[in-house]
Amino acid sequence: MGFFSSFDEAIDDVEEYWETKWEAFCDKVATSGTLGKKFADHVLRKLTVTAPVILSFVLVCTLLHFIGGWSQSVQRMLAVHDTWKTSRLLQYTSLVTHIFVHSSFGHLRGNMTHLLLVGPSVEHAFGSQNISIIMMVVAIVSAFAHILVGNNYSHQLGASGVVFACILLNSLVGASHGKIPMAFVLVAILYLGEELALFFNVWNPDGISHHAHLTGGIVGAVAGFYFHRQQRTKIPAKAKTLADLRKSIPGLNKKKK
């Protein structure tokens, strides 16, 4: 509990820090003249950060790519490889770092665009802490999947697994208690079904880590149902509390004659 409470506090501190910096920036723009004041008041101050984890992840991936992530030597250093060597220190860190580096700008743009489309709503629905845990789980599980079934002398990199996890999670955002949304079923069939077919298409390999997409989607689906189940188990306790509160208010439960 200590770690998770500290994590929530850290997220709050980061949000507060950037809100303070942004407000100071808006004040500076507003002092530049009449046009600057209007731009600050009617445009800049209306911009808000609703998904700090997703936006931070996108920012780190983008900065890393332009700083040096485009280099093949950096990619190989941060990527997860198909063989496990206990003597190699980077072998352990690469279980997580591989989701931050991308093979090309097109690869980066595709993943970040999809993540920005579905990620904020997922983080808003399930919480910053939970989305962070999911991203780490997807990174580690997909890394071991590559070690187990990846092609020989290959390495895996990119946030595609995280994207697929968010896509499946997004289809579960509006799930009712005890119900399975049709949107989730269709997304699972269209996305995971295609990835499953491509994964077993060993005769025409395309160099894409379809097992990372599959593991990401599975982790996202399991996590989504788990979170909804956790919420469902809390409802009776809340209902009981509300019932007790209702009884405690004089005259509230009296029937009209």
KAWODA-V277192 format. One line per field, one symbol per residue. phi: phi as a letter, one per 40 degrees, with the letter a starting at -180 (. if undefined). A space follows every 50 residues. Layout:
phi->???
This chain:
phi->.ccccccccccccccccccccccccccccccchcccccccccbccccbbb bcccccccccccccccciccccccccccccbcbbbccccccccccbcccc bbcacccccccccccccbcdcccccbgcccccccccccdcccccccccbc ccfbbbahcccccccccccccbdccccgbbcccccccccccccccccccc cccbcbgbcccccccccccccccccccccccccccdcccccccccccccd gcccccc
